[in-house]
Structure formats: structure tokens, C-alpha cells
């Protein structure tokens, strides 16, 4: 199994212990025990658990991982059908469109993400996104992290703040599709390929895709003193639909 670094890449400064447990224990010690249970079977177990809990944004991400690990469309359909009797019929109705989208779009990984590619489902941060996003780390040093973030149509992250005592903030470089960026108290800014957004530290904001377009940007973390991210409330459908 590929070594997992998503925890340290995304949460290393904010929650280093959680990042360590995610990368070294969950993936490094549990998912990597392929002699005990294959990645395919682990995907089946995870898909079943997420459907039972009704965690549909994460479920779609794990349908994608399951497909990558060898779970066929027919097997995925049978999993949802089986679990429906234990977790609820309505959950199956919600799961099938996600399954159909993942398995019917054979080129999703090739079509999106711009020149850098869309990477893997952004599972670690799924709770802070409405709909699905994907992450492809590009470079990391002691104080700089670059990643290509891809949003499916309608996907956006929660309101959030890049905190820092000095310096800090983030730069977005748009590389595919069209999206939105908005700071608290200001009008939303329409984004297209080639646009660059400089986000000051300690400013509440959100960004994401438009309703009818995939959207990708490179996120550049600006070095600062005592930096951290604070995640806030989601952007409501009412707020988003007004754009």
C-alpha cells in the first residue's frame, strides 16, 4: 500500500497527534495489513459502515477508492442492496446515484484537476466540505505546502480562517474550471483559470466550485508565525444559491 501522508500534509500543524494516528496507525498499521485483509475487502467494509451511518460525502470518496482497489460495479450494487435491509431503504436510494456517478465515469480522474491532476478523494477533510473534493499534494518543505484542490460542481469548503500572529494566509492559483471566493462581509468573487487570489491571515472566507463547473486551484500556504486553521460553519444552500 502507498504510504499515507494526508494527515501530516493537512493537519500536521493544527493537530499533530491526530495526523500521526491517521497516517501511522489507521493507514500505516491497519490498512497496510494486507496479509490479514486486502485493500479491496477493507474498502467493502468501509463502504458498508459509511452507508449504514448515512455519511454520503465520505461514501462517494470510498466508492472511488473501492473502485481503485478492485471492487466492481456489480459488487458495489450488491453491497448497497444488502446493507439496505439493515441500515434503511432511504439510505440505499441516496447511495445508488453516488455509485452510478463513480462507476459510469471511467475518466473522472483524467478529465479534472488541470495539468496537475485531481489526486485522491479528500477524505481527511470531508467533514469541512459540502459535496466532494479531491487533493493532490505537490510540494512540501518545513514551512511551505502546495496542493492542487479539486471541487466537483456545487462543492465548497466551510467558512474558515488561516490564523497567524505574523505573516501567514494563503494564495490560490486557479488552474481548471470556474469557482467562487468570498470573504466575510464582502461580495463573492467569480474565479476562472489564471486568476490568483491572495487571502490575508485572520480573514474569514470560503471558496469552491460553481454549480455547473468542476473547479481546481493550487493552494499555497504562506509561511507565518504560530499558524493554524480554524474551521467554521458551512456555507448554506441559501447563501450559495444566491450567487
KADAFEN-V101543 format. One record per backbone hydrogen bond with DSSP energy under -0.5 kcal/mol. CO is the residue of the C=O (numbers start at 1). NH is the residue of the N-H. E is the energy in kcal/mol with one decimal. If there is no record, write none. Layout:
CO;NH;E / CO;NH;E
This chain:
5;9;-2.8 / 6;10;-2.1 / 7;11;-3.1 / 8;12;-1.1 / 11;15;-2.6 / 15;19;-2.5 / 16;20;-2.3 / 17;21;-2.5 / 18;22;-2.7 / 19;23;-2.5 / 20;24;-2.8 / 20;25;-0.7 / 21;25;-1.1 / 21;26;-2.9 / 22;27;-1.8 / 23;28;-1.0 / 25;29;-1.5 / 25;30;-2.0 / 26;31;-2.7 / 27;32;-1.0 / 30;33;-1.5 / 32;34;-2.4 / 33;36;-1.5 / 33;37;-2.1 / 38;42;-2.5 / 39;43;-2.1 / 40;44;-2.0 / 41;45;-2.2 / 42;46;-2.4 / 43;47;-2.9 / 44;48;-2.2 / 45;49;-2.1 / 46;50;-2.6 / 47;51;-2.3 / 48;52;-2.2 / 49;53;-1.6 / 50;54;-0.8 / 50;55;-2.3 / 51;54;-0.9 / 54;56;-1.4 / 55;59;-1.9 / 56;60;-2.2 / 57;61;-1.4 / 58;62;-2.0 / 59;63;-1.9 / 60;64;-1.9 / 61;65;-1.9 / 62;66;-2.7 / 63;67;-2.5 / 64;68;-2.1 / 65;69;-2.0 / 66;71;-2.9 / 67;70;-1.3 / 70;72;-0.6 / 72;76;-2.4 / 73;77;-2.5 / 74;78;-1.9 / 75;79;-2.3 / 76;80;-2.2 / 77;81;-2.4 / 78;82;-2.6 / 79;83;-2.8 / 80;84;-1.8 / 81;85;-0.6 / 82;85;-1.0 / 83;86;-1.5 / 83;87;-3.0 / 84;88;-1.6 / 88;92;-1.1 / 89;93;-1.8 / 90;94;-1.7 / 91;95;-1.9 / 92;96;-2.4 / 93;97;-0.7 / 94;98;-0.7 / 95;99;-2.4 / 96;100;-3.0 / 97;101;-2.1 / 98;102;-2.2 / 99;103;-2.7 / 100;104;-1.8 / 101;105;-0.9 / 104;106;-0.9 / 105;108;-1.2 / 107;110;-0.8 / 107;111;-2.1 / 108;112;-1.1 / 109;118;-0.7 / 112;118;-0.7 / 113;116;-1.0 / 114;117;-1.0 / 120;135;-2.9 / 121;123;-2.3 / 122;125;-0.8 / 123;126;-1.3 / 125;128;-2.1 / 126;129;-1.6 / 128;158;-2.5 / 129;131;-0.6 / 130;156;-1.3 / 132;152;-2.1 / 133;122;-2.6 / 134;150;-2.5 / 135;120;-2.0 / 136;148;-2.8 / 139;146;-2.8 / 144;141;-2.9 / 145;221;-2.3 / 146;138;-3.0 / 146;139;-1.7 / 147;149;-0.6 / 147;219;-3.2 / 148;136;-2.2 / 149;217;-2.2 / 150;134;-2.4 / 151;215;-2.1 / 152;155;-2.4 / 155;209;-2.7 / 156;130;-2.9 / 159;232;-3.0 / 160;205;-2.1 / 161;163;-1.0 / 161;230;-2.7 / 162;202;-2.7 / 163;228;-1.8 / 166;225;-2.8 / 169;222;-2.0 / 170;199;-3.4 / 171;220;-2.9 / 172;174;-0.5 / 172;197;-2.5 / 173;218;-2.9 / 174;194;-2.4 / 176;216;-2.3 / 177;193;-0.5 / 178;210;-1.8 / 179;191;-2.8 / 180;208;-1.9 / 181;189;-3.9 / 182;206;-1.9 / 183;186;-2.2 / 188;190;-0.5 / 189;181;-1.7 / 191;179;-1.7 / 192;195;-2.2 / 195;174;-2.7 / 197;172;-2.8 / 197;199;-0.6 / 198;200;-0.6 / 199;170;-2.0 / 200;203;-0.9 / 204;184;-2.7 / 205;160;-2.5 / 206;182;-2.3 / 207;157;-2.1 / 208;180;-2.9 / 210;154;-1.7 / 210;213;-1.1 / 214;178;-1.1 / 215;151;-3.4 / 216;175;-2.4 / 216;176;-1.5 / 217;149;-3.1 / 217;219;-0.5 / 218;173;-2.2 / 218;220;-0.6 / 219;147;-1.6 / 219;221;-0.6 / 220;171;-2.2 / 220;222;-0.6 / 223;168;-2.5 / 224;226;-0.5 / 225;165;-2.8 / 225;166;-0.8 / 228;163;-2.8 / 229;231;-0.6 / 230;161;-2.1 / 233;159;-2.4 / 234;236;-0.6 / 236;240;-2.5 / 237;241;-3.1 / 238;242;-1.0 / 240;243;-1.5
